[in-house]
Amino acid sequence: MAVDFEWDQEKNIANQQKHHVSFEEAQYAFRDAKRIIAEDITHKTSEIRYYCFGSVHGEIMTVRFTYRNNKIRIFGAGYWRKGKKIYEETH
């Protein structure tokens, strides 16, 4: 089963400027067989938000996303210490 991704291109550009990670690259975190998907319980919106912690180019990337219209909608990504710690403590 193929997974479709989507994102807002302006957020993608802003994320690249701030965190030096494109959403195109962020998709690879979902390919990690050891990836971790966790619900974001601190962010209260009408839709449930998640984190994906996965290895990309040998580093642990954190991807913030939601499911919308049967697609994974990415809205943030970066190589953050907290995500790396969660990934390493789980494995």
PLY file of the C-alpha trace (Angstrom):
ply
format ascii 1.0
element vertex 91
property float x
property float y
property float z
element edge 90
property int vertex1
property int vertex2
end_header
0.00 0.00 0.00
1.41 3.36 -1.04
1.35 6.26 1.38
0.59 9.73 0.09
2.13 12.81 1.64
1.15 16.44 1.38
2.11 19.77 2.91
1.76 23.50 2.58
4.60 24.72 0.37
5.02 27.98 2.33
5.49 25.97 5.54
7.97 23.75 3.71
10.04 26.78 2.72
9.84 28.24 6.24
10.86 24.88 7.74
13.88 24.71 5.42
14.97 28.19 6.45
14.50 27.53 10.17
15.51 23.85 10.52
17.38 23.13 7.24
15.06 20.19 6.44
12.64 19.95 3.53
9.36 18.09 3.81
10.43 16.05 0.78
13.37 14.78 2.84
11.16 14.34 5.93
9.17 11.62 4.17
12.17 9.28 4.57
11.68 9.13 8.36
8.56 7.05 7.69
10.65 4.45 5.80
12.68 3.57 8.88
11.53 0.10 9.96
12.27 1.12 13.57
10.41 4.43 13.37
8.25 5.49 16.29
4.86 7.13 15.86
3.60 9.01 18.93
0.54 11.14 19.50
1.18 14.80 20.34
-0.84 15.06 23.53
0.33 18.60 24.32
-1.09 20.26 21.20
-4.85 20.75 21.40
-6.59 21.21 18.05
-9.62 19.73 16.37
-7.44 17.10 14.69
-5.02 14.68 16.30
-1.37 15.45 15.67
1.55 13.04 15.74
5.32 12.74 15.76
7.33 10.34 13.66
10.85 9.65 14.94
12.92 7.92 12.28
16.43 7.58 10.93
17.30 9.68 7.88
20.90 9.74 6.61
22.06 8.14 9.87
20.51 10.84 12.08
17.19 10.77 13.94
14.63 13.12 12.44
11.42 14.24 14.12
8.47 14.86 11.80
5.31 16.57 13.01
2.23 15.49 11.06
-1.46 14.69 11.00
-3.69 12.45 8.90
-5.95 14.42 6.58
-8.02 13.07 3.68
-6.19 9.71 3.81
-2.81 11.42 3.46
0.02 12.17 5.84
0.16 15.97 6.07
3.58 17.14 7.25
3.79 20.50 9.01
7.18 20.40 10.71
10.46 18.49 10.66
13.94 18.71 12.06
16.79 16.96 13.80
15.85 17.69 17.41
17.54 16.30 20.51
14.28 15.34 22.22
13.22 13.17 19.27
16.63 11.51 19.15
16.44 10.76 22.87
12.96 9.19 22.55
14.11 7.07 19.59
17.29 5.89 21.34
15.51 5.11 24.65
12.95 3.00 22.79
15.54 0.92 20.92
0 1
1 2
2 3
3 4
4 5
5 6
6 7
7 8
8 9
9 10
10 11
11 12
12 13
13 14
14 15
15 16
16 17
17 18
18 19
19 20
20 21
21 22
22 23
23 24
24 25
25 26
26 27
27 28
28 29
29 30
30 31
31 32
32 33
33 34
34 35
35 36
36 37
37 38
38 39
39 40
40 41
41 42
42 43
43 44
44 45
45 46
46 47
47 48
48 49
49 50
50 51
51 52
52 53
53 54
54 55
55 56
56 57
57 58
58 59
59 60
60 61
61 62
62 63
63 64
64 65
65 66
66 67
67 68
68 69
69 70
70 71
71 72
72 73
73 74
74 75
75 76
76 77
77 78
78 79
79 80
80 81
81 82
82 83
83 84
84 85
85 86
86 87
87 88
88 89
89 90
